[in-house]
Amino acid sequence: MKIEMMKLSAIVRPSKKPVWLMFMLISLILESVALVYQYAFDYPPCVVCIHIRLLLAGFFIFACLGLCLRSYISLRFASLLALLGICAVSIERSWMLLGTERGFIFASCGFDLGLPAWLALDEWLPFLFKVHTTCGYTPDVAFGFTMAEVLLVFFSAMAVFILFLMLLVAKPAES
């Protein structure tokens, strides 16, 4: 068991490129899936969906920083901490979306992203960040699970994985 764990920790070392490339790839895949649902399957995004897209863009940026700065332990740890924070906010946004569609959270969802005027991403990149509808439902993804449910489970699993990586960074080297 210890040997298997050592092999696993050698593969997913946060000082190695594959971990950071995986984070970048995951964020790009999730953004692509969102765009396919918007443009191919005609599911317009709500404000919470766009918040999740913005968080995924931040996830990608911090994964790029982690890739570039992975040889510095403190900066690697800071990048992982930022990714963990993004996962935490994404879990909250996914929970809000799930609660709105299931009716256990009663919240209004307008068309304002809440971004400052100097960061008008919905005007600069409307194909990606423009709100098209109010909250209320998310499409079924697979096996009867909605996008909100899948995102909640996914970001929770990512948070656990990032915590595991943070433990690997914080663990002192064994001689």
Legacy VTK file of the C-alpha trace (Angstrom):
# vtk DataFile Version 3.0
C-alpha trace
ASCII
DATASET POLYDATA
POINTS 175 float
0.000 0.000 0.000
2.825 2.395 0.882
4.608 1.618 -2.387
1.426 2.335 -4.369
0.995 5.645 -2.555
4.618 6.547 -3.291
4.064 5.798 -6.987
0.909 7.920 -6.991
2.598 10.851 -5.270
5.494 10.650 -7.747
3.061 10.911 -10.657
1.009 13.807 -9.289
3.838 15.854 -7.790
2.859 19.528 -8.000
6.439 20.302 -9.053
5.883 18.384 -12.313
4.341 19.738 -15.517
1.555 17.134 -15.960
-0.426 18.312 -12.933
-0.542 21.904 -14.111
-1.203 20.925 -17.717
-4.078 18.744 -16.471
-5.571 21.730 -14.603
-5.286 23.861 -17.745
-6.811 21.151 -19.925
-9.704 20.572 -17.515
-10.591 24.253 -17.460
-10.469 24.453 -21.270
-12.632 21.346 -21.608
-15.223 22.702 -19.174
-15.316 26.065 -20.963
-15.717 24.224 -24.279
-18.560 22.096 -22.927
-20.313 25.257 -21.744
-19.985 26.775 -25.212
-21.269 23.590 -26.877
-24.318 23.642 -24.619
-24.860 27.321 -25.405
-24.349 27.320 -29.158
-24.974 23.747 -30.331
-27.705 22.667 -27.894
-29.230 26.169 -27.476
-29.091 26.432 -23.669
-28.533 30.125 -22.942
-26.352 30.886 -19.892
-27.617 32.671 -16.783
-25.583 34.962 -14.541
-24.459 32.108 -12.254
-23.358 30.084 -15.290
-21.289 33.045 -16.446
-19.823 33.376 -12.938
-18.685 29.757 -13.219
-17.171 30.509 -16.643
-15.289 33.443 -15.121
-14.055 31.196 -12.321
-12.892 28.636 -14.883
-10.979 31.382 -16.690
-9.339 32.276 -13.366
-8.618 28.590 -12.780
-6.850 28.456 -16.148
-4.812 31.585 -15.373
-3.660 30.291 -11.994
-2.871 26.903 -13.521
-0.670 28.706 -16.074
1.032 30.607 -13.254
1.499 27.365 -11.338
3.088 25.797 -14.402
5.483 28.702 -14.848
6.320 29.018 -11.137
6.264 25.354 -10.112
9.941 25.269 -9.173
9.347 27.738 -6.300
7.685 25.984 -3.370
5.980 29.047 -1.911
4.613 30.203 -5.277
3.502 26.657 -6.108
1.656 26.523 -2.798
0.121 29.969 -3.461
-1.086 28.806 -6.881
-2.648 25.709 -5.348
-4.257 27.874 -2.676
-5.724 30.131 -5.382
-7.051 27.080 -7.252
-8.581 25.797 -4.020
-10.242 29.169 -3.462
-11.632 29.116 -6.993
-12.991 25.616 -6.370
-14.610 26.811 -3.122
-16.358 29.709 -4.863
-17.333 27.393 -7.739
-18.877 24.966 -5.238
-20.892 27.852 -3.762
-22.031 29.013 -7.219
-22.944 25.430 -8.214
-24.881 25.015 -4.966
-26.701 28.293 -5.665
-27.549 27.086 -9.166
-28.744 23.708 -7.885
-30.797 25.361 -5.138
-32.402 27.730 -7.603
-33.352 24.944 -10.002
-34.611 22.655 -7.216
-36.390 25.413 -5.315
-34.617 25.169 -1.949
-32.890 28.517 -2.503
-35.149 31.407 -3.397
-33.004 33.986 -5.094
-33.463 36.285 -7.986
-30.984 36.088 -10.772
-30.793 39.076 -13.071
-28.669 39.959 -16.059
-25.968 41.965 -14.250
-22.682 40.118 -13.739
-21.604 42.517 -11.028
-18.274 43.266 -12.685
-16.749 46.738 -12.396
-16.926 49.030 -15.421
-13.187 48.673 -16.058
-13.610 44.879 -16.394
-16.506 44.685 -18.851
-15.822 41.124 -20.009
-19.439 40.709 -21.073
-18.903 43.550 -23.563
-15.396 42.544 -24.657
-16.111 38.826 -25.065
-19.902 38.549 -25.370
-19.732 35.102 -27.018
-18.251 33.775 -23.781
-19.414 36.007 -20.920
-22.760 37.557 -21.917
-25.782 36.638 -19.776
-28.714 35.494 -21.929
-31.378 34.342 -19.440
-32.353 34.285 -15.794
-31.530 31.372 -13.514
-33.974 28.541 -13.073
-32.703 25.369 -14.664
-29.620 23.684 -16.002
-29.623 21.109 -18.790
-29.322 17.389 -18.244
-25.767 16.275 -18.897
-25.893 12.479 -18.623
-27.810 9.752 -16.801
-30.387 12.238 -15.526
-27.844 14.445 -13.762
-28.083 18.170 -14.361
-25.142 20.412 -15.080
-25.462 21.975 -11.603
-25.175 18.547 -9.949
-22.201 17.530 -12.076
-20.410 20.827 -11.398
-21.014 20.531 -7.653
-19.521 17.023 -7.540
-16.693 17.936 -9.921
-15.536 21.037 -8.036
-15.791 19.182 -4.721
-13.577 16.401 -6.082
-11.130 18.962 -7.478
-10.960 20.680 -4.082
-10.086 17.359 -2.412
-7.426 16.673 -5.066
-5.918 20.139 -4.630
-5.848 19.651 -0.852
-3.946 16.400 -1.479
-1.463 18.286 -3.660
-1.075 20.970 -0.995
-0.197 18.258 1.519
2.460 16.971 -0.872
3.931 20.479 -1.156
3.868 21.027 2.614
5.286 17.587 3.447
9.001 17.708 4.217
11.260 15.637 1.987
12.182 12.219 3.363
15.792 11.133 3.264
LINES 1 176
175 0 1 2 3 4 5 6 7 8 9 10 11 12 13 14 15 16 17 18 19 20 21 22 23 24 25 26 27 28 29 30 31 32 33 34 35 36 37 38 39 40 41 42 43 44 45 46 47 48 49 50 51 52 53 54 55 56 57 58 59 60 61 62 63 64 65 66 67 68 69 70 71 72 73 74 75 76 77 78 79 80 81 82 83 84 85 86 87 88 89 90 91 92 93 94 95 96 97 98 99 100 101 102 103 104 105 106 107 108 109 110 111 112 113 114 115 116 117 118 119 120 121 122 123 124 125 126 127 128 129 130 131 132 133 134 135 136 137 138 139 140 141 142 143 144 145 146 147 148 149 150 151 152 153 154 155 156 157 158 159 160 161 162 163 164 165 166 167 168 169 170 171 172 173 174
